[in-house]
Amino acid sequence: MYLLRCARKPLAMSSIRLLDDHPELAVAADFGQARVVFIESPGELFDACYELFERVFEPEVLDSKQTYLDRFEQQAKRASQSSPCLVAALVEAEGKVLVAGISSAHVLALPSAYSASIVAIANVAISKACRGKGIGALLLHATRERAKQLCAEQQRVLDCIVLESEVRSLRFWRKMGFRWPKGMFYYQPPLKWNHDGSPVHKEVRETFLIARTEVPAATHIETTKLLDIVGTLYENWSLRDIRGALSPEAVSLAEDYLRTRVSAPVVASLMTEQVELVDPLQSQESS
Ligand SMILES: CC(C)(COP(=O)(O)OP(=O)(O)OC[C@H]1O[C@@H](n2cnc3c(N)ncnc32)[C@H](O)[C@@H]1OP(=O)(O)O)[C@@H](O)C(=O)NCCC(=O)NCCS
């Protein structure tokens, strides 16, 4: 038995289960009392949450379990530019602690000229047994608050939250205030590379969405800034882990692939100096 840090009283857990494996308990759970827990080390909670990710996402859009384990190690040594933010939502029912949802994001520093950071949301998965009960919104709120805290510690401004949306979740992100840079074509980059510098899985077509943090929210974004944000994502999510791990030739091949196959169509889709930020559903009208 061990204790978790959480917003209210500590939660004693003897074993953690996925709510989806006990859907009969969903009626007994009080989702308004769900607790958020930041995961910063491996263990039973991380294993259960990763399993939920595996059930909800295809492998080409999910970081491997080993990548997460490596990041925990870097986080413990504070050895990375990127601060991971992995947060679970837990509920209790009939004495059991159940995982209702999990969100994975990173706080990433933009190029130094901006003196700012972004939150990049990688994956959010809510148990099928409790979708539409506010858990996704709760995890987004917790991620945003944690990111603000990390940015304040690093004396940086939190500029915006970005993500790569699948079509199935566009309406959720729209409700959460995200916008689509009008006309923007986007690929999620390959997340894993073979030893020879070829991608394990190809890039995946998704919809890039952004929520600016300033109030009132901007109606446009400069194209150079948008491309710097995309460059920051591609570097951190696709290339950073292979630098020093693969041969220089393999890294160079992976960089070429990313530039020509993945970045080039994104750049080509943004031909004006400013891009209007519009309703995410408009991305479907033009595809
Ligand atoms: C998308 C997902 C994360 C939403 O989580 P959730 O817990 O069901 O969402 P919430 O209950 O917090 O919803 C917050 C708001 O968004 C709305 N919403 C959520 N999903 C919606 C949908 N598919 N269509 C329209 N509105 C939706 C809710 O009605 C709610 O609105 P309200 O504030 O007016 O009540 C969840 O359905 C999921 O895990 N889907 C599969 C994986 C996925 O697509 N992840 C996101 C991509 S990384």
The ligand as a Gaussian input file, in Angstrom:
#p B3LYP/6-31G(d) Opt

LIG

0 1
 C      -12.006000      13.397000     -26.519000
 C      -12.026000      12.978000     -25.053000
 C      -10.622000      13.174000     -24.478000
 C      -13.021000      13.897000     -24.294000
 O      -12.983000      13.617000     -22.920000
 P      -14.315000      13.653000     -22.022000
 O      -13.962000      13.393000     -20.621000
 O      -15.317000      12.747000     -22.636000
 O      -14.778000      15.160000     -22.228000
 P      -15.512000      16.078000     -21.143000
 O      -16.612000      15.306000     -20.526000
 O      -14.516000      16.689000     -20.231000
 O      -16.125000      17.191000     -22.090000
 C      -15.857000      18.589000     -21.947000
 C      -16.810000      19.309000     -22.893000
 O      -16.557000      18.866000     -24.237000
 C      -17.739000      18.294000     -24.806000
 N      -17.374000      17.132000     -25.609000
 C      -16.574000      16.102000     -25.269000
 N      -16.489000      15.216000     -26.276000
 C      -17.257000      15.728000     -27.273000
 C      -17.597000      15.284000     -28.587000
 N      -17.094000      14.150000     -29.080000
 N      -18.425000      16.044000     -29.334000
 C      -18.946000      17.211000     -28.857000
 N      -18.652000      17.684000     -27.604000
 C      -17.829000      16.945000     -26.847000
 C      -18.594000      17.879000     -23.622000
 O      -19.956000      17.841000     -23.973000
 C      -18.279000      18.975000     -22.611000
 O      -19.046000      20.117000     -22.920000
 P      -19.748000      20.979000     -21.765000
 O      -18.618000      21.636000     -21.017000
 O      -20.625000      21.932000     -22.479000
 O      -20.491000      19.992000     -20.926000
 C      -12.518000      11.515000     -24.857000
 O      -13.737000      11.343000     -25.530000
 C      -11.547000      10.464000     -25.383000
 O      -10.710000       9.954000     -24.642000
 N      -11.644000      10.106000     -26.682000
 C      -10.786000       9.118000     -27.322000
 C       -9.346000       9.568000     -27.423000
 C       -9.183000      10.918000     -28.065000
 O       -9.760000      11.237000     -29.112000
 N       -8.353000      11.757000     -27.404000
 C       -8.100000      13.121000     -27.818000
 C       -7.009000      13.203000     -28.835000
 S       -5.407000      13.247000     -28.129000

